[in-house]
Amino acid sequence: MTEKISSIDEAAAEADGGKKDSNERLAAARKKFGDAVDGVTRKAHGASERAREGAGRATAAAKETYDAAGDNIREGYERVSKDLETLGQDVNEYVRHNPGKAIAIAAGVGFFVGILMRGRRD
């Protein structure tokens, strides 16, 4: 009977050893899984941060392009405005110095516009 008790004790000890070994393997597997999840999480955060940085650079570039286009439009408007102002001053000066020619040119332009308009009515 002592042999049976000894066998039972050995079996119980072996079962406890197997249980302990299983628990250790389970703990190691949990640690590996946790490490893998941490690695994936870090990579996802890194990709998210790179995407945010890229979007920030794209936004800054778009704003810079928009500002440059606005500046170019303003400069063009100012240039055209000055050119028209200068043209108006030149026409006024020409008319003051050459009133006869100015009246003749105006009459010629009026006659030409009249011919064009009469041609459209027919």
C-alpha positions in Angstrom: 0.0 0.0 0.0 2.9 2.3 0.6 3.8 1.8 -3.0 0.4 3.0 -4.0 0.7 6.1 -1.7 4.1 6.8 -3.1 2.8 6.5 -6.7 -0.1 8.7 -5.8 2.3 11.3 -4.2 4.6 11.1 -7.2 1.6 11.5 -9.6 0.4 14.5 -7.6 3.8 16.0 -7.5 4.1 15.4 -11.3 0.7 17.0 -11.8 1.7 20.0 -9.7 4.9 20.2 -11.7 2.9 20.0 -14.9 0.4 22.6 -13.7 3.3 24.9 -12.7 4.9 24.4 -16.1 1.6 25.1 -17.8 1.2 28.3 -15.7 4.7 29.4 -16.6 4.1 28.8 -20.3 0.8 30.6 -20.1 2.4 33.5 -18.4 5.2 33.6 -21.0 2.5 33.5 -23.8 0.6 36.3 -22.1 3.8 38.4 -21.9 4.6 37.7 -25.6 1.1 38.7 -26.6 1.3 41.8 -24.4 4.6 42.8 -26.0 3.2 42.2 -29.5 0.2 44.4 -28.6 2.5 47.1 -27.2 4.6 47.0 -30.4 1.5 47.3 -32.7 0.2 50.1 -30.6 3.5 52.0 -30.8 3.6 51.5 -34.5 0.0 52.7 -34.9 0.8 55.8 -32.8 3.9 56.5 -34.9 2.0 56.2 -38.1 -0.7 58.4 -36.7 1.8 61.0 -35.7 3.5 60.9 -39.1 0.1 61.4 -40.8 -0.6 64.4 -38.5 2.8 65.9 -39.4 2.2 65.3 -43.1 -1.2 66.9 -42.9 0.3 69.9 -41.0 3.0 70.3 -43.7 0.3 70.1 -46.4 -1.8 72.7 -44.6 1.1 75.0 -44.2 2.1 74.7 -47.9 -1.5 75.3 -49.0 -1.8 78.4 -46.8 1.5 79.7 -48.1 0.4 79.2 -51.7 -3.0 80.8 -50.9 -1.2 83.8 -49.3 1.2 84.2 -52.3 -1.7 84.1 -54.7 -3.6 86.7 -52.7 -0.5 88.9 -52.7 -0.1 88.5 -56.5 -3.7 89.4 -57.1 -3.4 92.5 -54.8 -0.2 93.6 -56.6 -1.9 93.1 -60.0 -5.0 95.0 -59.0 -2.8 97.9 -57.7 -0.8 97.9 -60.9 -3.8 98.0 -63.1 -5.5 100.6 -61.0 -2.4 102.8 -61.3 -2.2 102.2 -65.0 -5.8 103.2 -65.5 -5.3 106.3 -63.3 -2.3 107.3 -65.4 -4.2 106.6 -68.6 -7.0 108.8 -67.4 -4.6 111.6 -66.6 -2.9 111.3 -69.9 -6.2 111.5 -71.8 -7.3 114.6 -69.8 -3.9 116.2 -70.5 -4.2 115.4 -74.2 -7.7 116.8 -74.5 -6.6 120.0 -72.7 -3.7 120.5 -75.1 -5.4 119.3 -78.2 -9.1 120.1 -78.0 -9.7 120.1 -81.8 -8.1 116.7 -82.3 -10.0 115.3 -79.3 -13.3 116.4 -80.8 -12.5 115.0 -84.2 -11.5 111.6 -82.7 -14.6 111.5 -80.6 -16.8 112.3 -83.7 -15.0 109.6 -85.7 -15.5 107.0 -82.9 -19.2 108.0 -82.6 -19.7 107.7 -86.4 -18.0 104.3 -86.4 -20.1 103.0 -83.5 -23.2 104.4 -85.2 -22.5 102.4 -88.4 -21.9 99.3 -86.3 -25.2 99.8 -84.5 -27.2 100.5 -87.7 -25.8 97.4 -89.3 -27.2 95.3 -86.4 -30.7 96.6 -86.8 -31.1 95.4 -90.4 
